[in-house]
Amino acid sequence: MTLPLLLTLLPIVVILVMLLVFRKAADVSGIIGWFAISVVAWLGFQTTPEVIIRSTAAGFIRSFSVSLIVATSLLQMALMEKTGALRRITIFIRTIASDNRAVQIMMINIGFGTLMVAVGATPVSILPPILLAMGYSTYVAIALPAIGYDSLCTYALLGAPIVVFVDLANSFLGKGNEIALHQAGMVFYMFLPVVSTMIGFCMLWIVGKWQAIREGWLPCLLTGAVIGVVARFTNQYDNLVVLTGVLCGIAVIAAMAAYLVVTGGKVIDRSLLSAEEREFAAAMPLWRAFMPWTLLVILILVLNVPQDLFSWLYRTMKLPITGLTADGKPLDTRALWQAYTWILVSTILAVPFLKPTGEQLRETLRVWARRAPRPVFAAAVFFAIGEIMNMAGYDMAADRFVVPSMVKVLADSSALAFQGMYGEVVAFIGLFGGFITGSEASTIAMFAKYTMTTAKNLDMPLSGLIIVTAGLAFGARQAPERCRSHRQDRRGGEGDPHRLCLRAPAHPGHLPVCGCSAHGQRHGESLVSPEGRG
């Protein structure tokens, strides 16, 4: 078992060396890692080139629920940026809760931050310049957006990570033993009230330590409670699970606005705007700026809330790709239900409202073509690596594994080494996976089957299997957050924004992904300023 274990770990070590020693970006490290794992699978696990190629292709298709969302959301953000919609939204956010710092922190960083990441935007690109203009220090303006929406990362990109998890879990459990979206959602949900509340207190501490906590404890507790109530409701129903991030974000914004009204505070204060900003705001109504996101939310509600329509799109219209995987299992795409289809549709439908000029449309496509390829590929390549790990040792002629797969080797060794402590260890494995892949969803793709196999080896029930994989996911999201804050800090921060939080090694060029993608930020590029000046 020692040699197979060393061979299994070798590609992971190669990826780490690329990230830490050679300081390469996730897409470059990923392709080298793919090559390394392909060679190891071929020479060390008796895997034919055909199985490797089929597994690579299957991994790329499995990634569509993430990679194509990255592509379409980047297109939507580029259009909003070039038409001025994004700037109009940032001007609006600047006017919020000016006389209550605690409510402002919760509303902007947890409320708007969660809503943004749920529909495909990147708070860590958009919010720091706004917070700077509102008087926060560079250090605080970078740190708050990097952690504010962290608890709901599983529901980023309209629930892409949890959809990936359920698909992989059902592939692992086999036909007749599948779990539904709400079964996974009710496990993930249990973390949210506590984690959201603790993140709120963490943000208050960063801003003003104990004094800020004494002044802001009630809005913080209210925020955590609202997220808990909404998430419990949405995660009881298959058709609402993917809307958890959107509805939690909206609910937090509404709850904080209501709190301000009850306490006599100002919800909106336009006196903070400059004359130029007021003129720009007058030229573009807020409803128009929000139109791409408004249309997207309406479309997703229409498709998911009616139970019959959801059931038809999700359970009947699976639109599988057959004959590709090494073991012959179909790959369900659910292209008519997946968020990427409707992000693209909402972007097209928003064009008449945003009224872009011909030059703005051309610039939108140029920016999208520049930003999209690398994060899309980075989101996909780790799915391919995970698929090869799962299928290494499989013989298509014999229709079985002739030697234990890499995942089986890793799981057996982990069960033997950690035994009853595995539940405590798995979050750190997720943290490690998040650092390697830069994504919660990619970590799930790469390590979920290993986690579930280990749980099965330890005789955990189905609920335990889901819980430990949820722990993997929650650990995975920490590394991308630390990398985001590190990356923003390199662009002019006055300190290290993640020194107050759990710190993971970071490196320039690591693609910052919440659950999924590198939304438009690579090599210092920002959605606020394509030249990277923010």
C-alpha positions as CSV (number, residue, x, y, z in Angstrom):
1,M,0.0,0.0,0.0
2,T,3.0,2.4,0.6
3,L,4.0,2.6,-3.1
4,P,0.4,3.2,-4.4
5,L,-0.1,5.9,-1.7
6,L,3.1,7.7,-2.6
7,L,2.2,7.5,-6.3
8,T,-1.3,9.0,-5.5
9,L,0.2,11.8,-3.5
10,L,2.9,12.6,-6.1
11,P,0.6,14.7,-8.5
12,I,-0.7,16.6,-5.5
13,V,2.9,17.4,-4.5
14,V,3.6,18.5,-8.0
15,I,0.7,20.9,-7.9
16,L,1.9,22.3,-4.6
17,V,5.4,22.8,-5.9
18,M,4.0,24.7,-8.9
19,L,2.0,26.9,-6.6
20,L,4.5,27.5,-3.8
21,V,7.9,27.2,-5.4
22,F,7.3,28.3,-9.0
23,R,4.4,30.6,-8.0
24,K,2.3,29.6,-11.0
25,A,-1.4,30.4,-11.4
26,A,-4.1,27.8,-10.8
27,D,-4.7,27.1,-14.5
28,V,-1.0,26.5,-15.2
29,S,-0.6,24.4,-12.1
30,G,-3.7,22.5,-13.0
31,I,-2.6,21.5,-16.4
32,I,0.8,20.3,-15.1
33,G,-1.0,18.5,-12.3
34,W,-3.3,16.9,-14.9
35,F,-0.2,15.7,-16.9
36,A,1.4,14.3,-13.7
37,I,-1.7,12.4,-12.6
38,S,-2.2,11.0,-16.1
39,V,1.3,9.6,-16.1
40,V,0.9,8.2,-12.6
41,A,-2.4,6.6,-13.5
42,W,-0.9,5.1,-16.7
43,L,2.3,3.8,-15.2
44,G,1.3,3.1,-11.6
45,F,-2.3,2.1,-11.8
46,Q,-2.5,0.2,-15.1
47,T,-4.9,2.8,-16.6
48,T,-5.1,2.9,-20.4
49,P,-4.7,6.1,-22.3
50,E,-8.3,5.7,-23.4
51,V,-9.6,5.7,-19.8
52,I,-7.5,8.8,-19.1
53,I,-8.8,10.6,-22.1
54,R,-12.4,9.6,-21.4
55,S,-12.1,10.6,-17.8
56,T,-10.6,14.0,-18.7
57,A,-13.4,14.7,-21.1
58,A,-16.0,13.5,-18.5
59,G,-14.4,15.8,-15.9
60,F,-14.7,18.8,-18.2
61,I,-18.4,18.0,-18.8
62,R,-19.0,17.6,-15.1
63,S,-17.5,21.0,-14.6
64,F,-20.1,22.7,-16.8
65,S,-22.2,23.6,-13.7
66,V,-19.3,25.7,-12.6
67,S,-17.1,26.5,-15.6
68,L,-20.0,27.6,-17.9
69,I,-21.4,29.7,-15.0
70,V,-18.0,31.4,-14.7
71,A,-18.1,32.1,-18.5
72,T,-21.6,33.5,-18.6
73,S,-21.3,35.5,-15.4
74,L,-18.1,37.1,-16.6
75,L,-19.9,38.1,-19.8
76,Q,-22.8,39.6,-17.7
77,M,-20.4,41.5,-15.5
78,A,-18.4,42.8,-18.4
79,L,-21.6,44.1,-20.0
80,M,-22.7,45.8,-16.7
81,E,-19.2,47.3,-16.3
82,K,-19.1,48.7,-19.9
83,T,-22.6,50.1,-19.8
84,G,-22.1,51.8,-16.4
85,A,-24.6,49.6,-14.6
86,L,-21.9,48.4,-12.2
87,R,-20.8,51.9,-11.4
88,R,-24.4,52.9,-10.7
89,I,-24.8,50.0,-8.3
90,T,-21.5,51.0,-6.5
91,I,-22.8,54.6,-6.1
92,F,-26.0,53.3,-4.6
93,I,-24.2,51.1,-2.1
94,R,-22.1,54.1,-1.0
95,T,-25.3,55.8,0.3
96,I,-26.4,52.9,2.6
97,A,-26.6,53.2,6.4
98,S,-24.2,56.0,6.8
99,D,-24.9,56.7,10.5
100,N,-24.7,53.1,11.8
101,R,-21.4,51.4,11.0
102,A,-22.4,47.9,12.3
103,V,-25.5,47.8,10.2
104,Q,-23.6,49.1,7.2
105,I,-21.0,46.3,7.6
106,M,-23.7,43.6,7.8
107,M,-25.8,45.0,5.0
108,I,-22.9,45.6,2.5
109,N,-20.5,42.7,3.2
110,I,-22.9,40.0,4.2
111,G,-26.2,41.1,2.5
112,F,-24.9,42.6,-0.8
113,G,-21.8,40.4,-0.7
114,T,-23.9,37.2,-0.5
115,L,-26.4,38.4,-3.2
116,M,-23.5,39.4,-5.5
117,V,-21.7,36.1,-5.3
118,A,-25.0,34.2,-5.6
119,V,-25.7,35.8,-9.0
120,G,-22.1,35.5,-10.3
121,A,-20.4,38.8,-9.3
122,T,-17.3,39.2,-7.2
123,P,-17.6,41.2,-4.0
124,V,-13.9,41.2,-3.4
125,S,-13.4,43.1,-6.7
126,I,-16.4,45.4,-6.4
127,L,-16.7,46.3,-2.7
128,P,-13.2,47.4,-1.6
129,P,-13.2,50.7,-3.6
130,I,-16.6,51.4,-2.3
131,L,-15.6,50.9,1.3
132,L,-12.5,53.0,0.8
133,A,-14.7,55.8,-0.4
134,M,-16.9,55.4,2.6
135,G,-13.9,56.0,4.9
136,Y,-12.7,52.5,5.8
137,S,-9.0,51.9,5.8
138,T,-7.4,50.0,3.0
139,Y,-6.8,47.1,5.4
140,V,-10.4,46.9,6.5
141,A,-11.9,47.6,3.0
142,I,-10.0,44.5,1.7
143,A,-10.7,42.3,4.7
144,L,-14.4,42.7,5.1
145,P,-15.5,41.7,1.5
146,A,-13.2,38.8,1.6
147,I,-14.9,37.1,4.5
148,G,-18.4,38.7,4.6
149,Y,-20.2,36.2,2.3
150,D,-18.0,33.2,3.3
151,S,-20.6,31.2,5.2
152,L,-22.9,31.0,2.1
153,C,-20.2,30.1,-0.5
154,T,-21.8,26.7,-1.0
155,Y,-24.7,28.6,-2.6
156,A,-22.5,30.8,-4.8
157,L,-23.3,30.9,-8.5
158,L,-26.9,29.9,-7.8
159,G,-25.8,26.9,-5.8
160,A,-23.2,25.4,-8.1
161,P,-21.1,23.8,-5.4
162,I,-24.0,22.0,-3.8
163,V,-25.3,20.8,-7.2
164,V,-21.8,19.4,-7.9
165,F,-21.8,17.7,-4.5
166,V,-25.2,16.1,-5.0
167,D,-24.3,14.8,-8.5
168,L,-21.0,13.3,-7.2
169,A,-22.7,11.8,-4.2
170,N,-25.3,10.2,-6.3
171,S,-22.7,8.8,-8.6
172,F,-20.9,7.4,-5.6
173,L,-24.0,6.0,-3.9
174,G,-25.4,4.3,-7.0
175,K,-28.8,4.0,-8.6
176,G,-31.6,3.6,-6.1
177,N,-29.6,5.2,-3.3
178,E,-29.5,8.8,-4.6
179,I,-29.9,11.7,-2.3
180,A,-32.0,14.8,-3.1
181,L,-30.8,18.4,-3.1
182,H,-32.7,19.1,0.1
183,Q,-31.0,16.2,2.0
184,A,-27.6,17.7,1.3
185,G,-29.0,21.3,1.9
186,M,-30.3,20.5,5.3
187,V,-26.9,19.3,6.4
188,F,-25.1,22.3,4.9
189,Y,-27.7,24.7,6.4
190,M,-26.8,23.6,10.0
191,F,-23.5,25.4,9.7
192,L,-24.9,28.7,8.5
193,P,-26.4,30.5,11.5
194,V,-23.4,29.9,13.7
195,V,-20.8,30.6,11.0
196,S,-22.6,33.7,9.7
197,T,-22.8,35.1,13.2
198,M,-19.2,34.4,14.0
199,I,-18.2,36.1,10.7
200,G,-20.2,39.1,11.7
201,F,-18.4,39.4,15.0
202,C,-15.1,38.8,13.2
203,M,-15.8,41.8,10.9
204,L,-16.8,44.0,13.9
205,W,-13.5,43.0,15.6
206,I,-11.5,43.9,12.5
207,V,-13.2,47.3,12.3
208,G,-13.1,48.3,16.0
209,K,-12.4,45.4,18.3
210,W,-14.4,45.2,21.5
211,Q,-16.0,48.7,21.1
212,A,-17.4,47.7,17.7
213,I,-18.7,44.4,19.1
214,R,-20.4,46.2,22.0
215,E,-22.1,48.6,19.5
216,G,-22.9,46.1,16.8
217,W,-23.8,42.8,18.6
218,L,-27.5,43.1,18.0
219,P,-27.3,43.7,14.1
220,C,-24.8,40.8,14.0
221,L,-27.0,38.4,15.9
222,L,-30.0,39.5,13.8
223,T,-28.0,38.8,10.6
224,G,-27.1,35.3,11.7
225,A,-30.7,34.6,12.8
226,V,-32.2,35.8,9.5
227,I,-29.7,33.7,7.5
228,G,-30.6,30.7,9.7
229,V,-34.4,31.1,9.2
230,V,-34.2,31.7,5.5
231,A,-31.7,28.9,4.9
232,R,-33.7,26.4,6.9
233,F,-36.8,27.2,4.8
234,T,-35.1,27.1,1.4
235,N,-33.1,23.9,2.2
236,Q,-36.3,21.9,3.0
237,Y,-37.3,22.0,-0.7
238,D,-35.3,20.7,-3.7
239,N,-36.5,23.5,-5.9
240,L,-35.4,26.3,-3.5
241,V,-32.0,25.0,-2.4
242,V,-30.1,26.8,-5.2
243,L,-31.9,30.1,-4.3
244,T,-30.5,30.1,-0.7
245,G,-27.7,32.6,-1.4
246,V,-30.0,35.0,-3.3
247,L,-32.8,34.9,-0.7
248,C,-30.4,35.1,2.3
249,G,-28.7,38.1,0.8
250,I,-32.0,39.9,0.1
251,A,-33.3,39.0,3.5
252,V,-30.2,40.4,5.3
253,I,-30.5,43.6,3.3
254,A,-34.2,43.9,4.2
255,A,-33.7,43.0,7.9
256,M,-30.9,45.6,8.3
257,A,-33.1,48.3,6.5
258,A,-36.0,47.4,8.9
259,Y,-33.6,47.7,11.9
260,L,-32.6,51.2,10.8
261,V,-36.2,52.3,10.3
262,V,-37.1,50.9,13.8
263,T,-34.1,52.6,15.4
264,G,-34.6,55.9,13.6
265,G,-31.5,55.6,11.4
266,K,-31.1,56.6,7.8
267,V,-31.3,53.8,5.3
268,I,-30.1,56.0,2.3
269,D,-28.1,59.2,2.6
270,R,-27.5,60.8,-0.9
271,S,-25.7,63.8,0.7
272,L,-22.5,61.7,0.7
273,L,-22.4,61.7,-3.1
274,S,-20.4,64.1,-5.2
275,A,-22.1,66.3,-7.8
276,E,-20.6,64.1,-10.5
277,E,-22.0,60.9,-8.8
278,R,-25.4,62.5,-8.4
279,E,-25.4,63.4,-12.1
280,F,-24.4,59.9,-13.1
281,A,-27.1,58.4,-10.8
282,A,-29.7,60.7,-12.4
283,A,-28.8,59.6,-15.9
284,M,-29.1,55.8,-15.1
285,P,-32.0,54.8,-12.9
286,L,-31.1,52.2,-10.3
287,W,-33.7,49.7,-11.6
288,R,-32.0,49.8,-15.0
289,A,-28.6,49.1,-13.5
290,F,-29.9,46.1,-11.6
291,M,-31.9,44.7,-14.5
292,P,-29.5,41.8,-15.5
293,W,-29.6,40.5,-11.9
294,T,-33.4,41.2,-11.5
295,L,-34.1,39.3,-14.7
296,L,-31.9,36.5,-13.6
297,V,-33.6,36.2,-10.2
298,I,-37.0,36.3,-11.8
299,L,-36.1,33.6,-14.3
300,I,-34.6,31.3,-11.6
301,L,-37.7,31.8,-9.4
302,V,-40.0,31.0,-12.4
303,L,-38.0,27.8,-13.2
304,N,-37.6,26.6,-9.6
305,V,-40.6,27.7,-7.5
306,P,-43.3,25.8,-9.4
307,Q,-42.7,22.2,-8.3
308,D,-43.9,20.6,-11.5
309,L,-41.7,22.8,-13.7
310,F,-38.7,22.2,-11.4
311,S,-39.3,18.4,-11.4
312,W,-39.5,18.3,-15.2
313,L,-36.4,20.4,-15.7
314,Y,-34.3,18.7,-13.0
315,R,-35.5,15.1,-12.9
316,T,-36.9,14.5,-16.4
317,M,-34.9,16.7,-18.8
318,K,-31.5,15.5,-17.7
319,L,-30.1,15.7,-21.3
320,P,-27.5,13.1,-20.6
321,I,-24.3,12.6,-22.6
322,T,-23.8,8.9,-23.1
323,G,-21.0,6.7,-24.3
324,L,-18.2,9.0,-23.0
325,T,-17.3,7.8,-19.5
326,A,-15.0,4.9,-19.1
327,D,-17.5,2.9,-17.0
328,G,-20.4,3.7,-19.3
329,K,-22.4,5.8,-16.9
330,P,-24.3,8.8,-18.5
331,L,-23.4,12.3,-17.6
332,D,-26.5,14.3,-16.8
333,T,-26.1,17.9,-18.0
334,R,-29.5,19.3,-17.1
335,A,-28.6,22.2,-19.5
336,L,-32.2,23.6,-19.5
337,W,-32.1,23.9,-15.6
338,Q,-28.5,24.9,-15.0
339,A,-27.9,28.5,-14.1
340,Y,-25.4,29.1,-16.9
341,T,-28.2,28.9,-19.5
342,W,-30.3,31.5,-17.6
343,I,-27.4,33.8,-16.8
344,L,-26.8,34.0,-20.6
345,V,-30.5,34.5,-21.3
346,S,-30.8,37.2,-18.6
347,T,-27.8,39.0,-20.1
348,I,-29.3,39.0,-23.5
349,L,-32.7,40.1,-22.2
350,A,-31.1,43.0,-20.3
351,V,-29.5,44.5,-23.4
352,P,-32.6,46.6,-24.4
353,F,-32.7,48.0,-20.9
354,L,-29.0,48.8,-20.6
355,K,-28.9,50.2,-24.1
356,P,-25.3,49.6,-24.9
357,T,-23.7,51.3,-27.9
358,G,-22.0,49.3,-30.6
359,E,-18.6,50.2,-29.1
360,Q,-19.7,49.2,-25.6
361,L,-20.8,45.8,-27.0
362,R,-17.5,45.3,-28.8
363,E,-15.6,46.3,-25.7
364,T,-17.7,43.9,-23.6
365,L,-16.8,41.0,-25.8
366,R,-13.1,42.0,-25.9
367,V,-13.0,42.2,-22.1
368,W,-14.9,38.9,-21.7
369,A,-12.5,37.2,-24.2
370,R,-9.6,38.4,-22.2
371,R,-10.9,37.5,-18.8
372,A,-12.8,34.3,-19.3
373,P,-10.6,31.6,-20.7
374,R,-8.1,31.1,-17.9
375,P,-10.7,31.0,-15.0
376,V,-13.0,28.8,-17.0
377,F,-10.2,26.4,-17.7
378,A,-9.0,26.5,-14.1
379,A,-12.5,25.6,-13.0
380,A,-12.6,22.7,-15.3
381,V,-9.1,21.2,-15.1
382,F,-9.5,20.1,-11.4
383,F,-12.7,18.3,-12.3
384,A,-10.7,16.4,-14.9
385,I,-8.0,15.6,-12.3
386,G,-10.6,14.4,-9.8
387,E,-12.2,12.2,-12.5
388,I,-8.9,10.6,-13.3
389,M,-8.3,9.9,-9.6
390,N,-11.7,8.3,-9.4
391,M,-11.2,6.1,-12.5
392,A,-7.4,5.2,-12.2
393,G,-7.1,1.4,-12.3
394,Y,-10.3,0.8,-14.2
395,D,-10.2,-1.7,-17.1
396,M,-12.9,-1.0,-19.8
397,A,-12.6,-4.5,-21.2
398,A,-13.1,-6.2,-17.8
399,D,-15.6,-3.5,-16.8
400,R,-14.1,-3.3,-13.3
401,F,-11.2,-1.9,-11.3
402,V,-8.2,-4.3,-11.8
403,V,-6.3,-2.4,-9.1
404,P,-7.6,-0.1,-6.4
405,S,-8.1,3.5,-7.7
406,M,-6.2,6.4,-6.3
407,V,-9.3,7.4,-4.3
408,K,-9.5,3.9,-2.8
409,V,-5.9,4.0,-1.9
410,L,-6.1,7.4,-0.3
411,A,-9.4,6.6,1.5
412,D,-8.1,3.3,2.9
413,S,-4.9,4.9,4.2
414,S,-6.9,7.8,5.7
415,A,-9.4,5.5,7.5
416,L,-6.4,3.5,8.9
417,A,-4.5,6.6,10.0
418,F,-7.3,8.8,11.4
419,Q,-10.1,6.4,12.3
420,G,-12.4,8.1,14.8
421,M,-10.6,11.4,14.3
422,Y,-11.5,11.7,10.6
423,G,-14.4,14.0,11.3
424,E,-12.0,16.5,12.9
425,V,-9.4,16.1,10.2
426,V,-11.6,16.5,7.1
427,A,-12.0,20.3,7.3
428,F,-8.2,20.6,7.1
429,I,-8.2,18.3,4.1
430,G,-10.7,20.7,2.6
431,L,-8.6,23.7,3.4
432,F,-5.6,22.0,1.7
433,G,-7.8,21.2,-1.3
434,G,-9.1,24.7,-1.5
435,F,-5.6,26.1,-1.6
436,I,-4.6,23.7,-4.4
437,T,-7.7,24.3,-6.5
438,G,-8.7,27.8,-5.5
439,S,-12.3,26.7,-5.4
440,E,-14.9,25.0,-3.1
441,A,-16.6,23.3,-6.1
442,S,-13.3,22.1,-7.6
443,T,-12.3,20.7,-4.2
444,I,-15.5,18.8,-4.0
445,A,-14.9,17.5,-7.5
446,M,-11.4,16.4,-6.6
447,F,-11.8,15.1,-3.0
448,A,-15.5,14.4,-2.4
449,K,-15.4,10.7,-3.6
450,Y,-12.3,10.2,-1.4
451,T,-14.1,11.8,1.6
452,M,-17.2,9.6,1.1
453,T,-15.1,6.5,0.5
454,T,-13.2,7.1,3.7
455,A,-16.5,7.7,5.6
456,K,-17.9,4.4,4.2
457,N,-14.7,2.6,5.3
458,L,-15.3,4.0,8.8
459,D,-19.0,2.6,8.7
460,M,-20.5,6.1,8.9
461,P,-24.2,6.3,8.1
462,L,-25.5,8.3,5.2
463,S,-25.9,11.4,7.4
464,G,-22.3,11.1,8.6
465,L,-21.2,10.8,5.0
466,I,-22.9,14.0,4.0
467,I,-21.7,15.8,7.2
468,V,-18.0,15.0,6.7
469,T,-18.2,16.1,3.0
470,A,-19.9,19.3,4.2
471,G,-16.9,19.7,6.5
472,L,-14.6,19.3,3.5
473,A,-16.5,22.0,1.6
474,F,-16.5,24.4,4.6
475,G,-12.8,23.9,5.0
476,A,-12.2,24.3,1.2
477,R,-13.7,27.8,1.1
478,Q,-11.2,29.3,3.6
479,A,-8.1,29.1,1.3
480,P,-9.7,31.0,-1.6
481,E,-10.8,33.7,0.8
482,R,-7.3,34.1,2.1
483,C,-5.9,34.2,-1.4
484,R,-8.4,36.9,-2.4
485,S,-7.4,39.1,0.5
486,H,-3.7,38.5,-0.1
487,R,-4.2,39.5,-3.8
488,Q,-6.0,42.7,-3.0
489,D,-3.4,43.5,-0.4
490,R,-0.7,43.3,-3.0
491,R,-2.5,46.0,-4.9
492,G,-1.9,48.6,-2.2
493,G,-3.1,47.3,1.2
494,E,-1.5,48.7,4.3
495,G,-1.1,45.4,6.1
496,D,-2.1,41.7,5.9
497,P,-5.9,41.5,5.9
498,H,-5.9,37.8,6.7
499,R,-3.6,37.9,9.7
500,L,-6.7,38.1,12.0
501,C,-8.2,35.0,10.3
502,L,-7.1,31.5,9.7
503,R,-4.2,32.0,7.3
504,A,-3.4,29.7,4.4
505,P,-0.3,30.2,2.2
506,A,-1.1,32.5,-0.8
507,H,0.6,33.2,-4.0
508,P,0.3,35.7,-6.7
509,G,-1.8,34.5,-9.6
510,H,-3.8,32.1,-7.6
511,L,-7.3,32.3,-9.1
512,P,-9.7,33.6,-6.4
513,V,-12.7,31.4,-6.4
514,C,-15.7,31.2,-4.1
515,G,-17.1,27.8,-4.7
516,C,-16.4,27.9,-8.3
517,S,-14.5,30.4,-10.3
518,A,-12.0,33.1,-10.7
519,H,-14.5,35.8,-11.6
520,G,-12.5,38.2,-13.6
521,Q,-9.6,38.7,-11.3
522,R,-6.3,37.4,-12.6
523,H,-3.0,39.1,-12.5
524,G,-4.4,42.1,-10.7
525,E,-7.3,42.6,-13.1
526,S,-10.4,44.0,-11.5
527,L,-14.1,44.1,-12.5
528,V,-14.1,47.7,-11.3
529,S,-11.1,48.7,-13.3
530,P,-9.9,46.4,-16.2
531,E,-6.5,47.9,-15.9
532,G,-6.3,46.6,-12.3
533,R,-6.2,50.0,-10.6
534,G,-9.5,49.5,-8.8
